[in-house]
């Protein structure tokens, strides 16, 4: 069962300190990490946006611009990002460059979630092949369209990605 996968446990400063089942990490509010990839069109004009399935254990049915997931035990964030990009969108690409890094503490249902965030970017025009258990739908938007939706606090967008998304988006060639 995916919820019982063994994930890396971090301390509050971002250092790996052990491993635990995902369910325990969520139940106990342990620090962990997630890594994701923003898929930008090769000309840089569009970002791939997707809606998570309603069966996801965390942030079900919300929108996101990162294909990603939790860092498994023994994995580094770059490996996680590459793996998740392939699993969720069917895109095989080298994830390179320095990540945008953030951290988020919040709630998912009754659980407290504490997560270090690592986000990367790749250029790809598709096609996308959604993993049916993860992605319900997807489409391309300009950075301006994404930012306009993010300005609406009622738009159901993954809250941990919201922490770092502005560092990933650009308007007029400038980072937002």
Beta strands, then each sheet from edge to edge (+ up, - down):
strand 1: 6-10
strand 2: 16-21
strand 3: 31-40
strand 4: 47-52
strand 5: 63-64
strand 6: 66-70
strand 7: 100-108
strand 8: 111-123
strand 9: 135-141
strand 10: 170-171
strand 11: 174-175
sheet 1: 1+ 2-
sheet 2: 6+ 3- 8- 7+
sheet 3: 5+ 4- 9+
sheet 4: 10+ 11-
end
